[in-house]
């Protein structure tokens, strides 16, 4: 995530980059009386746009949560209505169940380390 790309949204030179700018806006915010965040302006002083992450933390957490739901074999089997079809699926998943459990455990550990889990884990 932190090695990901950032977007510059300037009208003249909109582009993606992985280089973090250390430029700071010299004007202070009139409401909070604090200066801008380092890295929120493009490196080129001729550009006037803002810099932001291509993938924010909330969307990254939602992707991880989706992978977790996709890899949860037991909840998928519970949703199957037909007992015959459920038995067939259990037979097919028997060969890869260990790998799916390992992947699911990895995704769960990533979710548990995220601060966003408190806001989205209600579903």
Secondary structure as UniProt FT lines:
FT   TURN            2..3
FT   STRAND          6..8
FT   STRAND          15..17
FT   TURN            30..32
FT   TURN            38..39
FT   TURN            45..46
FT   STRAND          50..53
FT   HELIX           57..71
FT   HELIX           73..78
FT   HELIX           83..93
FT   TURN            94..96
FT   HELIX           97..113
FT   TURN            115..116
FT   HELIX           117..120
FT   TURN            121..122
//
